[in-house]
Amino acid sequence: MARKVRILVIATNNWSSIGQLLSAFIRVGFEIAIVCPPGSPIEHINNLSARYKYRRWCSQQSIRAAIADWSPFFLVCNDEVAVRELHNIHRQTSSKANDAESGELIELIERSLGDRRTFSTSRSKSRFISVAQALNVACPPTIVVNSYGDLDRHLDGLVYPTFIKLDESWGGRGVRLAYTDRELSLAVLELSFPYVWPKSFKRLLAKVIEALPVFLRPPFPQKLSLQRPIWGRPANRAVVCWQGKILAGITIEAIETGSDFGPTTLARIIDHAEITDAVERVVKAGKWSGFLGFDFMLDEKNRAWFLEMNPRVTPACHLRLKAPSLPAALFLQLTGELPASDTREVPEERIALFPNRVSKKAALQPYFDDTPEGEPAFLQACHRPQLLRMIAGRINFRGAAYKQLDKKITNTIVLEKDK
């Protein structure tokens, strides 16, 4: 019988797409705990072993307390903020590591994410493009700019249209497309405002201040990449890796997306040798571990152009076609044994990825519905309005089934353990 391996999944937002992967982890035999905001739908996944509360105002304390109590062997990040938090915890712990507990925490993070020297690269779109280019991976022509002056110097040689991409952004929210110098200027101003501000408000504010002198403008945003568009079909390869070796992967081609630069809603599983080879080279060079997602564009000749990497799980990580799933491959690596069961196999044809909806036009043709099976409470929570989720989450976390955790670290962390 395979030994039990504990995984802690860290979610700093209420994305529900990782619910499928949680169910897959449990199905193959892992013991799973989560740390997430109150009201997150993933609290309702069946057979979770523990639930911990994530608080934004004491984010690192939330994660540290969950790790200290659960003692996981492996960490999985749901989003880029979770990755950044682990990087910060690693840096702070390394600077004053003087006991066994600190050493174990550093080892846990490196075991889960890979070589520490690649941490800053994994969060930076501009740095990662440079790494891929050095490995002879096909990438669109890209220019990195760091200031308004730097931007002005590149305007004469710039070819439109061009993508503007903000470092350390995700979900398409830090991507804009410009066709003229003015559109480029407005996009840069818009991206200089706080990430959480409404997009429509930022656009309006950018138009108001575009005529102001440079010294009166808001500070230039963190590194921007100006990237020549490659028109075609978006594709993504999700992999799970261990110290630079890919354990398993799955590649999907987007048939439909939720927005211009947003997540895939309708996809098909494909086998693309160029994508597979490019990802293997990048993962090996960076000695990465854990779950990663690589975005590509397939042009009219079916050539793959690398766009960016997501240093976290992606919505395709739970999919399985014929070969073992990504969770099953990780289970084999960590236990040395094959899991007793694996996730359901999906068809190569059109797959509607949960929780996104397909358009009415796309729905006229047959597709496989990837809605989770056997998770009624999770599905019900996914359909609740955000406000009701938060209210329900606060009530549940304060219920009798929860206890206060590690008061010396924080009084706001609470815990539920399955009995």
N, C-alpha and C positions, 0 to 999 in steps of 0.2 A: 504494500500500500504506500502511495506517494506521501511524503511528508508535507505537512501544511506550511504554506508560505504566505506571509502576511504582506499585503499591498495597501498603502495609503494613497487614495486619490485626492488631489488638491484642486478644488474649484473655487475661484474667487468671484465668479458671477453665476447667473442662473441659467446658463445654457443647458438645454435638456438633451442635446445630441449625444452626450457621453453616456446617457442612460443605457443605451444598447451595449456599449463596451463594458459597463459595470456588470450587466447580466451575463455577458460572455465570460468575464473573469470568474464569476461565481460558478458558472456552468462547467468550466474546465477544471475547477478545483481549488482556486485561490480563496483565502480568507480576506475579505475586502472591508476596509473602513473608509469613510469619506470625511473631509472637512469642507464645509460649504456654507454659504450665507443662509440665514433663516428663510424658510419659504421656498427653497430650491426644490424643483420637482424630483431631483435624484434622491432626496431623503426617503422617497416612497418605494425605491427599488427593493424587491423581495430579498430576504436572506443576507442583508448587510450585517456585518458583525459589530460595527460600531459607527456612531455618527458624532461628529464634532462640529462646533459652531465656528464659522469664520467671521471675524469682525474687521471691517476695513480700517478702523481707527487704532486697532492693535493687531494688524495683520500678521506680522512676524511672530508675535507672541501666540496667536491662534495656531499657527502651523507648528511652532516649536512644542507647544503643549500637547498637540495631537500626536506628534512624533514620540515625545517622551512617554506618553501613556500607552500608545498602541504598539510601540517597538516594531515597526515594519521592517521588512528586509528590502523593500523596493518602493519607490515613489513614482507616481504618475501624475503629470500636470494636464489639467483640462484647458488651460488658456495661457497666454503669454505673460499675464501678470503673475500667475503662479510660478512660472519659470523664473521671472525676475526676482520674486521673493526668495526662491531657493538660492539663486546666485548671490543675493545680498546676505542671506544667512551664512552661506559658505564663506564669503569674504570676511564677514565680521568674526565668525568663529575661528577662521584660520589665523587672523591677526592676533588672537589672544588664546590660542589653543595651548592649554597647559595641563589637561587632565584627560583621562580615558573617555569620559563622556563626550567631550568636544571632538576627540579623534574619531569616535564612532559616528557622530553626526556628519563630519566631513566625508568619511568613507561612504556613508549611506547616500549622500547627495552625488558623489562622483560615481558610485555604482549605478545610480539611476539615470544620470545625465551624460556621463562620459568624462573625457579629459577636461580638466579645469581650464586649460589654456584656450579652449574653444568657446568658453561661456560668453564672452563679449561678442564674438563673431556670430553666434547663433541668434542673437537679438538684433543684429544690424543687417538690414537688407543690402546696404552698399558694400559692407565688408564681405558678405557672403557671396555676392556677385563676383567680387575680385578673386575669392577662393576658387569658385567654379571656373572662372576664366583661366586661372593658372593651371587647372587640371584638364584644360582643353575641352571643357563642356560648352556646347553651343549656347551662347547667351545673346540677347539683344544688345546692340550698342548702348552703353550706359555712361552717363556723366554724373559725378558726385559734386554737389555744391554745398558750401558751408557758410556763405554770407551773401548779403545783397550785392556786394561788389563782385564776388565770385560768379553770381548769377548773371550780372550784366556782361561780364567778360565772355560768357559762352553764348550770348544771344545771337551774335552775327553768324556763328557756324551751326546754329541749332536747326534741325529739320523737323517740321511739323507734319502731322500731329505728334505730340510727345506725352508720355505718362509722367506724372510727378508722384513720387512715392516717398512717404515719410518713414524714416527709420523707427523701429520699435512700435509699429502700428500693426493692426490685424483686422481680419474680416472685411477688407476692402475699404474701411473707414478712413484710411490714410492715403488713398489713391485718388488722383484726379487726372483728367485728360484735357489737354489744352491744344487749340488749333492756331492760336495767335500769341504774340508777345503779351498782349493785354490779358488774355485768359490765363496765361502762365503767371503773370504778376498777381492777379486776383487769387489764383489757386495757392500760391506761396503765402500770401497774406492770410488766407483762410486757414491754412494748415498751421499758422503760427499761433492761433488762438487755442485755448484749452480744449483738449480732446472731447470732453464731455459736453461742451456747449452744443446747442442745436445747430445743425448744418445750415439751415435757412438763415438763422441769425448771424452766423459767421460770414455767410456770403454777403449779406446786407452790410455788415460792418466793414468788410474788405472793400466794398465799393465806395464807402464813405471816406475811408482813409487812404485810398490808393494814390491820391494827388498830393499827399503830404510829403515833405522832405524825408529822406531816409532816416535821419536822426530822430524823427518824431514817430516813426513806425514801431510796431511791437518788435521785440527781439526776433531775429531770424530763427526759424524752427530748427530743431536738431537735424542732423544731416538729411539732405534730400537727394534723391536719385532722379535724374532725368533720363528716361528710357524710351528708346525707339519702339513703337508698337509692332508686334508680330500678329497679324490677323489670322484667325483660324479657329480651332476648337480647343477649349481649355481641357487640360488633363491633370490628374493628380496621382502621385504614387505614395501610398501610406506604407511605412515599414516599421518593424520593431527590430532593434539591433542591440548588440552586446559587444562593447569594447572595439568598435569598428567593423564588426561582422554583422551582416544582415541575416537575421534568423528567418524572417518571412516578410512578404510584401504583397500588395495588391494594387493594381493600377486601374483607374477609372477614367473614362472620357465623359465630359459633361455634355449632355444633350440640351439641358436647360438650367439656368441659374436664377436665384431669387432676385438678383439685381445686377447692374452692369459689372460690378467687381465683387459681388457677394458669393455666398456658398452655393454649391451645386444642389439642385433640387431633383433633377432627373438625370440618371447616368447609365452607362453600360460598362461592364468589366472588359478590359482589353489586355492584350499581351503586346508590349512594345519594347523591342530589344534595346533601342537607343535610350529610352527612359530608364530601363532597368540597369543598363551599364553605367549611365551617368550617375545615378543615385549610389550605386555600389562604390564608385570612385570617390565620391564626396564623403560618404560615411566612413570609408576606410581611412582616408586622409585625416579626417577630424577625430577618429576614434570615438565616435558617438555611441551612446547607449540610450535605450528607451524608445519611445514612440516619436516618429517624425513624419511630417507630410511635405512633399515636394511638389510645387506647382510648375506646370509646363504649358506651352502652347504648341499645338500641332498645326503646321502650315499646310498649304494646299498640296504639297508634295509628301505630306505625312512626316516631315522632319520635326523632331522635338527640340524646342527652345526652352531652356531653363529660365524661370522667372524669379522664384524665391522659395525659401524653406520656412516651414512652421515648426518650431521646436517643441511640439506638443502633440497630443492625439488629434486626429481629424475625423470627420463623420464617416469615413470609409474604413476605419480601423477594425470594426467588428465583422466586416463582410468576409465571406469565405466562398471560394469556388474551387471545388475538387481538392486542392491541397489543404493542409492544416491551416487553421486560422492564425492570426497574429497572437491572440492570447494563448492558444495551444502551443505555439512555438516557444513563447516565453516560458510557459509552464515546463516544457521539456528542458529548456536551458537551466532553469533554476532548481529543478528537482531531479533531473536525470531520468525521468519517467514520462511516458505518454499519458495524457489525461484520459480518464475513463469515458468522457464524452466531449463533443466539440459543438460549436455553434452551428445553426442550420445553414445549409448550403443554398446559395441564391443563384438564379439563372444568369447567363451571360447577357441576356437581353436587357431591356430597359428596366431600371430599378428606381423607384421613387424613394429617395432617402428621407428617413424620418429626422426631424419633425417638419420638414418643408413641404409645401403643397405644390403640385404640378399645375400648370395652366390648363384652362378648359380645352384649348386646342390640343395640347399634348395628351390629355386624358382620353381623347377620342381613339387612341391606339392602345393596345394591351400593354400593361406594365406590371412589374412585381411590386407589391406594397410592402415596404420594409418596416411597417409598424411593429413594435415589440409584441411578443407573445407572452401571455401569462403575467402581465404587469398592469392590471386594471387600475390600481391606486396611482401608479406613476402616470398613466395616460390621463387619468382624471385631473391630476395636479397640473399636467402640461396645458390643459385647456382652461385653467382658472385664470382670471385677470391677475396681473402682476400685484396689485394692491392686496387682493385676497390671499395670494400666496404668502406675502410678507406677514399678514396678520395671523394666518394659520401657522406659519413657521414659528412665530414668537410664542404662540400659545403652546405648541407642541414641545418646543425646547424648554419651556418652563414647567412642563407637566411633571407628574410624580415619577415617571419612568426615567427622568434625567437627574443627574447629580452634579454638583459643582466640581470643577476640575482644577487642580493645581492653583490654589489661591495665592501662592507666593508669586506666580507668574502673572496671573490676571484673574479678576473676579467676574469676567464676562464670558468665560469659556465654559460650556456645559457639555455634558456627555450622555449618550444613551448606549447601553450595552444590551445586546440580546441575552435573554436569560435561557 
